[in-house]
């Protein structure tokens, strides 16, 4: 597992925690959707950068 894939996965999990927090605080849905899309993209980038795909 390379360093950049680790950073992407950790950033995606951090943003996913933010999505949960914002959902519990009843913040605007557009902000939650934007944050969840960013989280999904970071997680996908981290998983795709793993060495197992080569």
mmJSON file of the N, C-alpha and C atoms, coordinates in Angstrom:
{"data_MODEL":{"atom_site":{
"group_PDB":["ATOM","ATOM","ATOM","ATOM","ATOM","ATOM","ATOM","ATOM","ATOM","ATOM","ATOM","ATOM","ATOM","ATOM","ATOM","ATOM","ATOM","ATOM","ATOM","ATOM","ATOM","ATOM","ATOM","ATOM","ATOM","ATOM","ATOM","ATOM","ATOM","ATOM","ATOM","ATOM","ATOM","ATOM","ATOM","ATOM","ATOM","ATOM","ATOM","ATOM","ATOM","ATOM","ATOM","ATOM","ATOM","ATOM","ATOM","ATOM","ATOM","ATOM","ATOM","ATOM","ATOM","ATOM","ATOM","ATOM","ATOM","ATOM","ATOM","ATOM","ATOM","ATOM","ATOM","ATOM","ATOM","ATOM","ATOM","ATOM","ATOM","ATOM","ATOM","ATOM","ATOM","ATOM","ATOM","ATOM","ATOM","ATOM","ATOM","ATOM","ATOM","ATOM","ATOM","ATOM","ATOM","ATOM","ATOM","ATOM","ATOM","ATOM","ATOM","ATOM","ATOM","ATOM","ATOM","ATOM","ATOM","ATOM","ATOM","ATOM","ATOM","ATOM","ATOM","ATOM","ATOM","ATOM","ATOM","ATOM","ATOM","ATOM","ATOM","ATOM","ATOM","ATOM","ATOM","ATOM","ATOM","ATOM","ATOM","ATOM","ATOM","ATOM","ATOM","ATOM","ATOM","ATOM","ATOM","ATOM","ATOM","ATOM","ATOM","ATOM","ATOM","ATOM","ATOM","ATOM","ATOM","ATOM","ATOM","ATOM","ATOM","ATOM","ATOM","ATOM","ATOM","ATOM","ATOM","ATOM","ATOM","ATOM","ATOM","ATOM","ATOM","ATOM","ATOM","ATOM","ATOM","ATOM","ATOM","ATOM","ATOM","ATOM"],
"id":[1,2,3,4,5,6,7,8,9,10,11,12,13,14,15,16,17,18,19,20,21,22,23,24,25,26,27,28,29,30,31,32,33,34,35,36,37,38,39,40,41,42,43,44,45,46,47,48,49,50,51,52,53,54,55,56,57,58,59,60,61,62,63,64,65,66,67,68,69,70,71,72,73,74,75,76,77,78,79,80,81,82,83,84,85,86,87,88,89,90,91,92,93,94,95,96,97,98,99,100,101,102,103,104,105,106,107,108,109,110,111,112,113,114,115,116,117,118,119,120,121,122,123,124,125,126,127,128,129,130,131,132,133,134,135,136,137,138,139,140,141,142,143,144,145,146,147,148,149,150,151,152,153,154,155,156,157,158,159,160,161,162],
"type_symbol":["N","C","C","N","C","C","N","C","C","N","C","C","N","C","C","N","C","C","N","C","C","N","C","C","N","C","C","N","C","C","N","C","C","N","C","C","N","C","C","N","C","C","N","C","C","N","C","C","N","C","C","N","C","C","N","C","C","N","C","C","N","C","C","N","C","C","N","C","C","N","C","C","N","C","C","N","C","C","N","C","C","N","C","C","N","C","C","N","C","C","N","C","C","N","C","C","N","C","C","N","C","C","N","C","C","N","C","C","N","C","C","N","C","C","N","C","C","N","C","C","N","C","C","N","C","C","N","C","C","N","C","C","N","C","C","N","C","C","N","C","C","N","C","C","N","C","C","N","C","C","N","C","C","N","C","C","N","C","C","N","C","C"],
"label_atom_id":["N","CA","C","N","CA","C","N","CA","C","N","CA","C","N","CA","C","N","CA","C","N","CA","C","N","CA","C","N","CA","C","N","CA","C","N","CA","C","N","CA","C","N","CA","C","N","CA","C","N","CA","C","N","CA","C","N","CA","C","N","CA","C","N","CA","C","N","CA","C","N","CA","C","N","CA","C","N","CA","C","N","CA","C","N","CA","C","N","CA","C","N","CA","C","N","CA","C","N","CA","C","N","CA","C","N","CA","C","N","CA","C","N","CA","C","N","CA","C","N","CA","C","N","CA","C","N","CA","C","N","CA","C","N","CA","C","N","CA","C","N","CA","C","N","CA","C","N","CA","C","N","CA","C","N","CA","C","N","CA","C","N","CA","C","N","CA","C","N","CA","C","N","CA","C","N","CA","C","N","CA","C","N","CA","C","N","CA","C"],
"label_alt_id":[null,null,null,null,null,null,null,null,null,null,null,null,null,null,null,null,null,null,null,null,null,null,null,null,null,null,null,null,null,null,null,null,null,null,null,null,null,null,null,null,null,null,null,null,null,null,null,null,null,null,null,null,null,null,null,null,null,null,null,null,null,null,null,null,null,null,null,null,null,null,null,null,null,null,null,null,null,null,null,null,null,null,null,null,null,null,null,null,null,null,null,null,null,null,null,null,null,null,null,null,null,null,null,null,null,null,null,null,null,null,null,null,null,null,null,null,null,null,null,null,null,null,null,null,null,null,null,null,null,null,null,null,null,null,null,null,null,null,null,null,null,null,null,null,null,null,null,null,null,null,null,null,null,null,null,null,null,null,null,null,null,null],
"label_comp_id":["UNK","UNK","UNK","UNK","UNK","UNK","UNK","UNK","UNK","UNK","UNK","UNK","UNK","UNK","UNK","UNK","UNK","UNK","UNK","UNK","UNK","UNK","UNK","UNK","UNK","UNK","UNK","UNK","UNK","UNK","UNK","UNK","UNK","UNK","UNK","UNK","UNK","UNK","UNK","UNK","UNK","UNK","UNK","UNK","UNK","UNK","UNK","UNK","UNK","UNK","UNK","UNK","UNK","UNK","UNK","UNK","UNK","UNK","UNK","UNK","UNK","UNK","UNK","UNK","UNK","UNK","UNK","UNK","UNK","UNK","UNK","UNK","UNK","UNK","UNK","UNK","UNK","UNK","UNK","UNK","UNK","UNK","UNK","UNK","UNK","UNK","UNK","UNK","UNK","UNK","UNK","UNK","UNK","UNK","UNK","UNK","UNK","UNK","UNK","UNK","UNK","UNK","UNK","UNK","UNK","UNK","UNK","UNK","UNK","UNK","UNK","UNK","UNK","UNK","UNK","UNK","UNK","UNK","UNK","UNK","UNK","UNK","UNK","UNK","UNK","UNK","UNK","UNK","UNK","UNK","UNK","UNK","UNK","UNK","UNK","UNK","UNK","UNK","UNK","UNK","UNK","UNK","UNK","UNK","UNK","UNK","UNK","UNK","UNK","UNK","UNK","UNK","UNK","UNK","UNK","UNK","UNK","UNK","UNK","UNK","UNK","UNK"],
"label_asym_id":["A","A","A","A","A","A","A","A","A","A","A","A","A","A","A","A","A","A","A","A","A","A","A","A","A","A","A","A","A","A","A","A","A","A","A","A","A","A","A","A","A","A","A","A","A","A","A","A","A","A","A","A","A","A","A","A","A","A","A","A","A","A","A","A","A","A","A","A","A","A","A","A","A","A","A","A","A","A","A","A","A","A","A","A","A","A","A","A","A","A","A","A","A","A","A","A","A","A","A","A","A","A","A","A","A","A","A","A","A","A","A","A","A","A","A","A","A","A","A","A","A","A","A","A","A","A","A","A","A","A","A","A","A","A","A","A","A","A","A","A","A","A","A","A","A","A","A","A","A","A","A","A","A","A","A","A","A","A","A","A","A","A"],
"label_entity_id":["1","1","1","1","1","1","1","1","1","1","1","1","1","1","1","1","1","1","1","1","1","1","1","1","1","1","1","1","1","1","1","1","1","1","1","1","1","1","1","1","1","1","1","1","1","1","1","1","1","1","1","1","1","1","1","1","1","1","1","1","1","1","1","1","1","1","1","1","1","1","1","1","1","1","1","1","1","1","1","1","1","1","1","1","1","1","1","1","1","1","1","1","1","1","1","1","1","1","1","1","1","1","1","1","1","1","1","1","1","1","1","1","1","1","1","1","1","1","1","1","1","1","1","1","1","1","1","1","1","1","1","1","1","1","1","1","1","1","1","1","1","1","1","1","1","1","1","1","1","1","1","1","1","1","1","1","1","1","1","1","1","1"],
"label_seq_id":[1,1,1,2,2,2,3,3,3,4,4,4,5,5,5,6,6,6,7,7,7,8,8,8,9,9,9,10,10,10,11,11,11,12,12,12,13,13,13,14,14,14,15,15,15,16,16,16,17,17,17,18,18,18,19,19,19,20,20,20,21,21,21,22,22,22,23,23,23,24,24,24,25,25,25,26,26,26,27,27,27,28,28,28,29,29,29,30,30,30,31,31,31,32,32,32,33,33,33,34,34,34,35,35,35,36,36,36,37,37,37,38,38,38,39,39,39,40,40,40,41,41,41,42,42,42,43,43,43,44,44,44,45,45,45,46,46,46,47,47,47,48,48,48,49,49,49,50,50,50,51,51,51,52,52,52,53,53,53,54,54,54],
"pdbx_PDB_ins_code":[null,null,null,null,null,null,null,null,null,null,null,null,null,null,null,null,null,null,null,null,null,null,null,null,null,null,null,null,null,null,null,null,null,null,null,null,null,null,null,null,null,null,null,null,null,null,null,null,null,null,null,null,null,null,null,null,null,null,null,null,null,null,null,null,null,null,null,null,null,null,null,null,null,null,null,null,null,null,null,null,null,null,null,null,null,null,null,null,null,null,null,null,null,null,null,null,null,null,null,null,null,null,null,null,null,null,null,null,null,null,null,null,null,null,null,null,null,null,null,null,null,null,null,null,null,null,null,null,null,null,null,null,null,null,null,null,null,null,null,null,null,null,null,null,null,null,null,null,null,null,null,null,null,null,null,null,null,null,null,null,null,null],
"Cartn_x":[0.861,0.0,0.898,0.751,1.603,1.089,1.924,1.566,0.396,0.343,-0.726,-2.084,-2.098,-3.373,-3.854,-2.928,-3.297,-3.884,-3.286,-3.781,-5.187,-5.403,-6.733,-7.788,-7.448,-8.413,-8.716,-7.689,-7.917,-8.707,-8.422,-9.175,-10.64,-10.872,-12.24,-13.002,-12.334,-12.986,-13.248,-12.313,-12.511,-13.721,-13.828,-14.969,-16.269,-16.197,-17.381,-17.859,-16.925,-17.293,-17.94,-17.482,-18.095,-19.508,-19.738,-21.088,-22.019,-21.575,-22.399,-22.663,-21.638,-21.791,-22.752,-22.603,-23.478,-24.917,-25.095,-26.438,-27.105,-26.333,-26.884,-27.228,-26.511,-26.749,-27.851,-28.442,-29.521,-29.079,-27.859,-27.372,-27.986,-27.848,-28.491,-28.072,-29.026,-28.794,-27.777,-27.734,-26.775,-25.337,-25.093,-23.764,-23.399,-24.365,-24.133,-23.847,-24.586,-24.368,-22.989,-22.6,-21.284,-20.171,-20.304,-19.298,-19.261,-20.41,-20.433,-19.839,-20.044,-19.429,-17.908,-17.426,-15.984,-15.409,-16.137,-15.694,-15.634,-16.653,-16.683,-15.55,-15.264,-14.178,-12.822,-12.613,-11.346,-11.177,-12.242,-12.156,-11.903,-12.577,-12.375,-10.953,-10.432,-9.066,-8.063,-8.297,-7.392,-7.423,-8.607,-8.718,-8.119,-8.35,-7.817,-6.299,-5.709,-4.251,-3.55,-4.3,-3.683,-2.904,-1.905,-1.026,-1.675,-2.793,-3.379,-3.986,-4.235,-4.85,-3.858,-2.575,-1.544,-1.175],
"Cartn_y":[-1.176,0.0,1.226,2.043,3.227,4.347,5.343,6.442,7.268,7.49,8.323,7.626,6.321,5.602,5.63,5.553,5.648,7.001,8.052,9.408,9.567,9.054,9.16,8.408,7.212,6.422,7.099,7.589,8.266,9.56,10.298,11.518,11.201,10.134,9.722,9.324,8.616,8.234,9.45,10.407,11.643,12.417,12.526,13.215,12.46,11.133,10.335,10.588,10.772,11.16,12.53,13.437,14.751,14.675,13.762,13.571,13.136,12.179,11.708,12.834,13.613,14.713,15.777,16.12,17.13,16.631,15.32,14.737,14.839,14.561,14.625,16.063,17.045,18.45,19.074,18.309,18.779,19.953,19.908,20.947,20.747,21.732,21.64,20.387,19.802,18.549,18.721,19.886,20.092,20.01,20.504,20.426,18.981,18.225,16.82,16.026,16.307,15.607,15.939,17.191,17.592,16.906,16.845,16.208,14.699,14.092,12.649,12.294,13.149,12.915,13.023,14.013,14.147,12.954,12.468,11.298,10.069,9.884,8.723,8.782,9.964,10.1,9.829,10.307,10.051,8.571,7.927,6.496,5.698,6.066,5.364,5.56,6.773,7.031,6.248,6.173,5.412,3.936,3.39,1.959,1.645,2.511,2.257,2.398,3.148,3.298,2.151,1.229,0.101,-0.758,-1.424,-2.21,-3.501,-3.92,-5.204,-5.194,-4.04,-3.969,-4.165,-4.118,-4.245,-5.693],
"Cartn_z":[0.0,0.0,0.0,-0.998,-1.103,-0.195,-0.022,0.875,0.373,-0.932,-1.481,-1.403,-1.609,-1.483,-0.037,0.904,2.318,2.647,2.104,2.338,1.77,0.557,-0.055,0.755,1.209,1.977,3.308,4.002,5.278,5.095,4.036,3.761,3.446,2.699,2.404,3.652,4.567,5.822,6.702,6.685,7.448,6.925,5.617,5.024,5.269,5.302,5.605,7.034,7.948,9.313,9.342,8.493,8.384,7.846,6.902,6.372,7.485,8.294,9.409,10.407,10.706,11.652,11.12,9.852,9.265,9.195,8.953,8.909,10.28,11.337,12.691,13.095,12.529,12.858,12.002,11.108,10.237,9.349,8.845,7.942,6.552,5.663,4.341,3.565,2.871,2.145,1.024,0.409,-0.682,-0.175,1.019,1.613,1.937,2.417,2.741,1.476,0.4,-0.865,-1.422,-1.369,-1.866,-1.083,0.218,1.058,0.825,0.615,0.382,-0.979,-1.981,-3.291,-3.18,-2.457,-2.243,-1.51,-0.515,0.232,-0.661,-1.47,-2.36,-3.384,-3.903,-4.872,-4.237,-3.01,-2.322,-2.021,-1.568,-1.285,-2.566,-3.64,-4.906,-5.429,-5.314,-5.774,-4.942,-3.643,-2.783,-3.083,-3.321,-3.617,-4.984,-5.954,-7.292,-7.356,-6.424,-6.409,-5.682,-5.102,-4.416,-5.426,-4.934,-5.796,-6.298,-5.704,-6.061,-7.459,-8.051,-9.377,-10.497,-10.187,-11.254,-11.482],
"occupancy":[1.0,1.0,1.0,1.0,1.0,1.0,1.0,1.0,1.0,1.0,1.0,1.0,1.0,1.0,1.0,1.0,1.0,1.0,1.0,1.0,1.0,1.0,1.0,1.0,1.0,1.0,1.0,1.0,1.0,1.0,1.0,1.0,1.0,1.0,1.0,1.0,1.0,1.0,1.0,1.0,1.0,1.0,1.0,1.0,1.0,1.0,1.0,1.0,1.0,1.0,1.0,1.0,1.0,1.0,1.0,1.0,1.0,1.0,1.0,1.0,1.0,1.0,1.0,1.0,1.0,1.0,1.0,1.0,1.0,1.0,1.0,1.0,1.0,1.0,1.0,1.0,1.0,1.0,1.0,1.0,1.0,1.0,1.0,1.0,1.0,1.0,1.0,1.0,1.0,1.0,1.0,1.0,1.0,1.0,1.0,1.0,1.0,1.0,1.0,1.0,1.0,1.0,1.0,1.0,1.0,1.0,1.0,1.0,1.0,1.0,1.0,1.0,1.0,1.0,1.0,1.0,1.0,1.0,1.0,1.0,1.0,1.0,1.0,1.0,1.0,1.0,1.0,1.0,1.0,1.0,1.0,1.0,1.0,1.0,1.0,1.0,1.0,1.0,1.0,1.0,1.0,1.0,1.0,1.0,1.0,1.0,1.0,1.0,1.0,1.0,1.0,1.0,1.0,1.0,1.0,1.0,1.0,1.0,1.0,1.0,1.0,1.0],
"B_iso_or_equiv":[0.0,0.0,0.0,0.0,0.0,0.0,0.0,0.0,0.0,0.0,0.0,0.0,0.0,0.0,0.0,0.0,0.0,0.0,0.0,0.0,0.0,0.0,0.0,0.0,0.0,0.0,0.0,0.0,0.0,0.0,0.0,0.0,0.0,0.0,0.0,0.0,0.0,0.0,0.0,0.0,0.0,0.0,0.0,0.0,0.0,0.0,0.0,0.0,0.0,0.0,0.0,0.0,0.0,0.0,0.0,0.0,0.0,0.0,0.0,0.0,0.0,0.0,0.0,0.0,0.0,0.0,0.0,0.0,0.0,0.0,0.0,0.0,0.0,0.0,0.0,0.0,0.0,0.0,0.0,0.0,0.0,0.0,0.0,0.0,0.0,0.0,0.0,0.0,0.0,0.0,0.0,0.0,0.0,0.0,0.0,0.0,0.0,0.0,0.0,0.0,0.0,0.0,0.0,0.0,0.0,0.0,0.0,0.0,0.0,0.0,0.0,0.0,0.0,0.0,0.0,0.0,0.0,0.0,0.0,0.0,0.0,0.0,0.0,0.0,0.0,0.0,0.0,0.0,0.0,0.0,0.0,0.0,0.0,0.0,0.0,0.0,0.0,0.0,0.0,0.0,0.0,0.0,0.0,0.0,0.0,0.0,0.0,0.0,0.0,0.0,0.0,0.0,0.0,0.0,0.0,0.0,0.0,0.0,0.0,0.0,0.0,0.0],
"pdbx_formal_charge":[null,null,null,null,null,null,null,null,null,null,null,null,null,null,null,null,null,null,null,null,null,null,null,null,null,null,null,null,null,null,null,null,null,null,null,null,null,null,null,null,null,null,null,null,null,null,null,null,null,null,null,null,null,null,null,null,null,null,null,null,null,null,null,null,null,null,null,null,null,null,null,null,null,null,null,null,null,null,null,null,null,null,null,null,null,null,null,null,null,null,null,null,null,null,null,null,null,null,null,null,null,null,null,null,null,null,null,null,null,null,null,null,null,null,null,null,null,null,null,null,null,null,null,null,null,null,null,null,null,null,null,null,null,null,null,null,null,null,null,null,null,null,null,null,null,null,null,null,null,null,null,null,null,null,null,null,null,null,null,null,null,null],
"auth_seq_id":[1,1,1,2,2,2,3,3,3,4,4,4,5,5,5,6,6,6,7,7,7,8,8,8,9,9,9,10,10,10,11,11,11,12,12,12,13,13,13,14,14,14,15,15,15,16,16,16,17,17,17,18,18,18,19,19,19,20,20,20,21,21,21,22,22,22,23,23,23,24,24,24,25,25,25,26,26,26,27,27,27,28,28,28,29,29,29,30,30,30,31,31,31,32,32,32,33,33,33,34,34,34,35,35,35,36,36,36,37,37,37,38,38,38,39,39,39,40,40,40,41,41,41,42,42,42,43,43,43,44,44,44,45,45,45,46,46,46,47,47,47,48,48,48,49,49,49,50,50,50,51,51,51,52,52,52,53,53,53,54,54,54],
"auth_comp_id":["UNK","UNK","UNK","UNK","UNK","UNK","UNK","UNK","UNK","UNK","UNK","UNK","UNK","UNK","UNK","UNK","UNK","UNK","UNK","UNK","UNK","UNK","UNK","UNK","UNK","UNK","UNK","UNK","UNK","UNK","UNK","UNK","UNK","UNK","UNK","UNK","UNK","UNK","UNK","UNK","UNK","UNK","UNK","UNK","UNK","UNK","UNK","UNK","UNK","UNK","UNK","UNK","UNK","UNK","UNK","UNK","UNK","UNK","UNK","UNK","UNK","UNK","UNK","UNK","UNK","UNK","UNK","UNK","UNK","UNK","UNK","UNK","UNK","UNK","UNK","UNK","UNK","UNK","UNK","UNK","UNK","UNK","UNK","UNK","UNK","UNK","UNK","UNK","UNK","UNK","UNK","UNK","UNK","UNK","UNK","UNK","UNK","UNK","UNK","UNK","UNK","UNK","UNK","UNK","UNK","UNK","UNK","UNK","UNK","UNK","UNK","UNK","UNK","UNK","UNK","UNK","UNK","UNK","UNK","UNK","UNK","UNK","UNK","UNK","UNK","UNK","UNK","UNK","UNK","UNK","UNK","UNK","UNK","UNK","UNK","UNK","UNK","UNK","UNK","UNK","UNK","UNK","UNK","UNK","UNK","UNK","UNK","UNK","UNK","UNK","UNK","UNK","UNK","UNK","UNK","UNK","UNK","UNK","UNK","UNK","UNK","UNK"],
"auth_asym_id":["A","A","A","A","A","A","A","A","A","A","A","A","A","A","A","A","A","A","A","A","A","A","A","A","A","A","A","A","A","A","A","A","A","A","A","A","A","A","A","A","A","A","A","A","A","A","A","A","A","A","A","A","A","A","A","A","A","A","A","A","A","A","A","A","A","A","A","A","A","A","A","A","A","A","A","A","A","A","A","A","A","A","A","A","A","A","A","A","A","A","A","A","A","A","A","A","A","A","A","A","A","A","A","A","A","A","A","A","A","A","A","A","A","A","A","A","A","A","A","A","A","A","A","A","A","A","A","A","A","A","A","A","A","A","A","A","A","A","A","A","A","A","A","A","A","A","A","A","A","A","A","A","A","A","A","A","A","A","A","A","A","A"],
"auth_atom_id":["N","CA","C","N","CA","C","N","CA","C","N","CA","C","N","CA","C","N","CA","C","N","CA","C","N","CA","C","N","CA","C","N","CA","C","N","CA","C","N","CA","C","N","CA","C","N","CA","C","N","CA","C","N","CA","C","N","CA","C","N","CA","C","N","CA","C","N","CA","C","N","CA","C","N","CA","C","N","CA","C","N","CA","C","N","CA","C","N","CA","C","N","CA","C","N","CA","C","N","CA","C","N","CA","C","N","CA","C","N","CA","C","N","CA","C","N","CA","C","N","CA","C","N","CA","C","N","CA","C","N","CA","C","N","CA","C","N","CA","C","N","CA","C","N","CA","C","N","CA","C","N","CA","C","N","CA","C","N","CA","C","N","CA","C","N","CA","C","N","CA","C","N","CA","C","N","CA","C","N","CA","C","N","CA","C","N","CA","C"],
"pdbx_PDB_model_num":[1,1,1,1,1,1,1,1,1,1,1,1,1,1,1,1,1,1,1,1,1,1,1,1,1,1,1,1,1,1,1,1,1,1,1,1,1,1,1,1,1,1,1,1,1,1,1,1,1,1,1,1,1,1,1,1,1,1,1,1,1,1,1,1,1,1,1,1,1,1,1,1,1,1,1,1,1,1,1,1,1,1,1,1,1,1,1,1,1,1,1,1,1,1,1,1,1,1,1,1,1,1,1,1,1,1,1,1,1,1,1,1,1,1,1,1,1,1,1,1,1,1,1,1,1,1,1,1,1,1,1,1,1,1,1,1,1,1,1,1,1,1,1,1,1,1,1,1,1,1,1,1,1,1,1,1,1,1,1,1,1,1]
}}}
